[in-house]
Amino acid sequence: MTPFTHPEFDQHETVSFCHDAATGLRAIIAVHNTHLGKGLGGCRMWPYASEDEALTDVLRLSRGMTYKAALAGLPQGGGKSVIIGDPRRDKTPALMRAMGRAVERLNGAYVVAEDSGTSVADIRLMAEQTRHVGGLADAKSVAAGRTGDPSPATALGVFIGLQAAVRHRLGRNELKGLCVAIQGVGNVGYRLAKHLHEAGAQLWVTDIYAPAVERCVQDFGATAVTMEDIHALDVDVFAPCALGAILNDATIPQLRAKVIAGAANNQLAVPATHGAALSAREILYAPDYCINAGGIIDIHYEGPAYHAPVVEAHLQRIGLTLTQIFERAAREALPTHVVADRMAEEIFRRD
């Protein structure tokens, strides 16, 4: 299947297939839209079952970055890259440098940053081969409180958005006693769990990596459950923080949560179908690319002038934007993902 005939192709500006024989690199870079600025987005490394699966992921993810940047009020476009491979087994410094060379060949149309399966250290290796990187902290920004890892900002933004969703759907300003099921407790999910624990919420967690689950059990008194059961728990909030397409024909009928608010990208397997299904069941869905925008907000401010209070003030706007989406969706009797799309398009498609 070619990009042009792929069902997830959405007028993407560039789709680049990258290969390096010496390192075994197989990667795809997709730039969706640069109307507002360069296409910034993370590099995901994952053992995709096929090249078509990798292409599907990168096309969807890059499109989501365009919409994410627009709703976050950032002067940048949307891009993403994926490396086909197991990050625990196949990653090498040479592979990361080869990816950096692939990014450099696009001459700045795409700016690479950390994502699932890659780290700040990996982006530093890429930076040896390309200037077009984001998410790296210099000495002054480190002194101002930045690590270079966007995960803390992403988690805080999700927490802020979750609060807004709970306020709108459940009429609760306090989270004490709130029951939350978190699917995926890696860098972002763990930090979200920490925020929720400190706010007094009760947690149920799962992850494909058992030590990550055990860490939450020990640190936050969370209850461990299986990946197969997490979405069907009788909780107030379901927070998907792993990979996408978790909201689908099989899982939606089993949901008992009234709010879905999590960090995962592309949570709706088929947006038109599954966004409507959630709306029909009166389950409030916080559109993923709005609620998980904290990382790119943090990256936007990186540099010598980085000032943590300014970043946090921008993160707080995630809750305000979501509230606007929820209110407009209720007013226009539309699913929240439709309203979010329209609001983003009003920004990045503006002449």
N, C-alpha and C positions, 0 to 999 in steps of 0.2 A: 504494500500500500504506500503510495506517495503522499507527501504532505498536502498537496493540492486537493487530493480526493479524500483525505482523512476527515471523518465526521467532526473532529475537534479543530480542524483548521478554521481560523477566524480572521482571514485577511492578515495573517502574520507577515511582517515585513521581511524577515530572514529566518530560514531554518537551515542550520549548518551541521552536517554529519562529519565528525572528526575522528581520525584514526592515526595512531602512532605505532608502527610495527615494533620498534625497539622496546617499548614499555607495555604494549598490549592495550593501550588506551582505545576505548570505544565510547564515544560521547556524542551527545546532540546538544546544540545550543539553539534556542529559539528566541527571537526578538519579536514581540507582538506589536507594539505601538510606541513610537518615540515622539508623539505630538507634543508632549509636555517636557520631554527631556530624554536623556540616555536610558536605555533599557536595563535597569538594575534588577538583579535577582540572584538568589542563591544557587549553588551547585550541589545537587543531590547525587549521592552515590548509593546505588541500590542493585541487588541481584535480580534484575528484571527477568521474567521468564522468556521474553522475546523482545526483538527490536521494536515490534509494533506496540508492545506494552510501554516501552520507554518513550516512544514517540507520542503516544497518547498522553502520558504523564507530562512531558515537557511542553506540549501544546497547551494543555489545560493550565498548567502552573504559570506559564508566561503570560497568558491572557489574564489570569487572576492578579498578577503583579501590576498590570496596567490599571485595573479597576481598583486595586488596593491603594496604589499611589495617588490616584485621583481623589478617592474618598478621604485619604489621610491629608490632603492638601499639600502634596509634595510636588516639586517641579521636576518630575522624572517619569519615564515610561516603564514599560514592563518587559522583562526578559527572564530567562531561566535556563539552566543547563542541567543535564543528567549524565552521569557516568555509569555505564553498565558494568557492575561488579560488586562483589561483597566487600564492604569497607573493613571488615574485621580480618579478611584473608587476602584480598587482592591489592590493597592500597600500598603504594610505595612512594618515597619522595620523588623518584624519577617520573612516576605516573602523574603526580601533581604538577610537576614542572612542565610536562607535556601538555597538560590541560591549560596551563598558563599560556603556552605558545599558541594553543588553539584560540584562546580568548583574544590574544594580541592580534591575530590575523583579521579580526573583525573591526580593527581600527577605532575602538571606542564606542561602537554602537551598543555593545553589551558590557556591563560592569558586573564582575563576579563577586559573590560573597558566600558566607557559610550557609549550609543547609543540612538536612538530615544526611548523616553519613560522612560529612566533612566537618572540619574544625578550623579555628583561627590559625592554628599551626599549618594546616593544609593551604589556606589562602596565602599565608606568608611564603610558602614554597612557590605557589603560582605567581606571586608578586616578583619573584626573581626573574620571571620571563615576560611579565606584562605590567603596564602602569595602571590598567583598568581594573582595579580591585576596590572593594568596599569592606568595611567592617574591621579594619585594622587600627588599633589605637597607637598614637604616638605618645611620647613622654608627657607632654602637657595635658593631653586628654586623660591619660591614666591618673595623673595627679588630681584631675578634676573629678575622678570617680568612674571613668570608663575603662572597661577591660578589653574591649574589642569584640567580645562575645555578645551578640544581639539577644541571646536567650532571656536574660533578666528583663529587658524592656518588653519583649514579646509576652512573657508571662504576666508582667504587670498590666500590660494593655488588655490581655484576656480577662484578668481579674476585674479590671475597671468595667469592661464590657459586660461581664457576667453580672456584676452588681446592677448595671442598668437594666439588663434583661429580667433579673429577679424583681426589681422594683416595678417594672412595667407589667409583667405577667402575674406575679404573685403578691404584689402590693407590699413587699417587705423591704425596709431600709436596712435592717440588720441581718447579718448572715449567721448569727449564732444559732446552732441547731439545724441549719440547712443541710440537707442530705445531697451529696454530690458524688457521682460516679465518674472517674477519670480513666479514659482509655489511652494508655501511653504515658509513662512517667519518666521520660528522658530528660534532656536539659530543660525544656519548657514545661512539660507536665509536672516534673518534680517541683519546680519553683511555683507553679500555680497551686499545687497542693500545699506548699508552705504558706502562701498568702491565705488560702482558705482555712487552713488549720489555725493560723493566728487570729482569724476572724471568728473562730468558734464553730466552723462547719464540721460535719461528720463525713468521712471519706471512705469510698470504696475504690480500689485501684487494680489495674491490670497492665501487663506489658509482656512482650515476647521475650524480654530479657529478665530472668527471674531475680537477679540481684537488685535491679531497679525497684521491683515490687517490694522486696524485703526491706530496702532502705526506707520506703514510705511507711511500711508497717512499724518499723522501729522508731522513726523520727516523729511520725504524726499519729500513731495509733490507728492507722488506716486498716481496713479489712481487705484482704487479698481475695480476688475472684478470678475466674477464668476469662480468657478473651471471648469465649463463646457466650458468656452470660452477662457481661458488663453492661450492654446496651439495654437489657430487659429488666434491670433492677427497679424496684419501687422506690425511686428517689425523686427529689425535686428537680435536679439538674443533671443532664448527661453532658460531659465535656470530652468530646473526641480530640485527642492530642497525638494521634498516631498518623497513619497514612489515610488517603482519601477514600471516597465512595462507601463510607460506612453507613450512610443513610440511603437505603435501597429497598427493593420489594420485600426482601426477607426480614430486615430489621425494623422497618417503620411500624408494621402491625404489632410488634412486640414491645414497643416503647411505652414506658409508663411515666417518664419524666414529662414535666410541663414546659421545660426550658432546655434548649440545646445551645450550649455556648462553650466552644473549645477552640484550640489552636490549630487543628489540622486543616490543611488546604483541601479544597474540592470535596467537601463532605457529602454533597448531594451527588449520587451516582449519575442520575439524569436530572438536571436541575428543573426542567419544566414539569416533569412527572413527580419527582419526589418533594420538591418545594411545595407544590400544590397539595400533596398528600399530607404533609405536616400541617399546613394551614387548615385543611379540612378537619384534622383532629384537634385543632386549637393548641398545637404545640408551637411555642414561640421559638423560631430559629434565628439566632444571631448570625447573619451572613459571615462566612469564615474570613473572607478577604478584608472585611472591615474590622472585625474583632482582633485579628492576629497581626495588625499592621505595626505593632510596637517595634519590631526589629528594624524595619526600614526607616521608621521615624528616628530611631537611635543612630543608625548609620548616616542619615542625612546631616546630623549635627556634628559628626566626627571632625576632629581637627583641633588646632591650638585654641580655638574659641569655645570648645565644648564646655557647657555649663549644665550640670545635672538638673537644677530646678527648671530650666527652660525646657528640657526634654520631657520632664514629668508633666509640665503644664500642657505640652502638646499631646502626651499620652492620655491625659484626662479628657481630651476632645473626642477620643474614641467612644466614650460613654454618651456624650452629647450627640454624636452622629448616629449612633445606634438608636437612641431615643427618637430622633427625627425619623429614622427609617420605620420604627415600630408604629409611631403615631400616623405617619403617612399611609402605611400599609393598612392600618385599621380604618382610616378615613376613606381610602379608595377601594377597600375590600380586595386587596391584592396580597399575594404571598410576599414575605419580607425580601426574598432574594430578587424578585422582580423589581421591587422598589429600589433596592440597593443598586442593581444594574442600571436603572434609569438615572439615578442620581449621579453615578460615576460617569455615565455616557454624556450627561449634560455638561460635565467638566472637560473630559479629554477629547470630546468631539466638537467642542466649541471652536468656531473659526476665529 
